[in-house]
Amino acid sequence: MPQLTFRDIGNQEAIIYHDGEAVGDLCRHRDPVTGAPFYLVCLTEDPRGQVRVDDRARIRDTITQRLTTHPLLGWRY
């Protein structure tokens, strides 16, 4: 089974790794209206752009789904 790992690279930012290969970035932000945290998943070479994740518990599921359906990386997942 593929493994997702993360490496912090700065304040509120991490690199996403899939089986040891860097595949994107994860950034934590705060909603300016509610103050609630949310996360942006930005996968490498993904023409669909970034995706917002409001529930921290759903980050891994969201990344897995995005990698599986990635138009350029999906074949490697």
Number of C-alpha atoms within 10 A of each C-alpha: 5 8 10 16 14 16 13 13 10 9 8 11 17 18 20 24 16 17 13 12 11 16 19 19 20 22 17 17 15 11 11 8 6 7 9 10 14 15 21 17 22 21 23 17 13 16 10 11 10 17 15 16 17 16 10 11 9 11 17 14 10 15 22 18 12 20 21 15 13 19 13 13 16 13 10 8 13
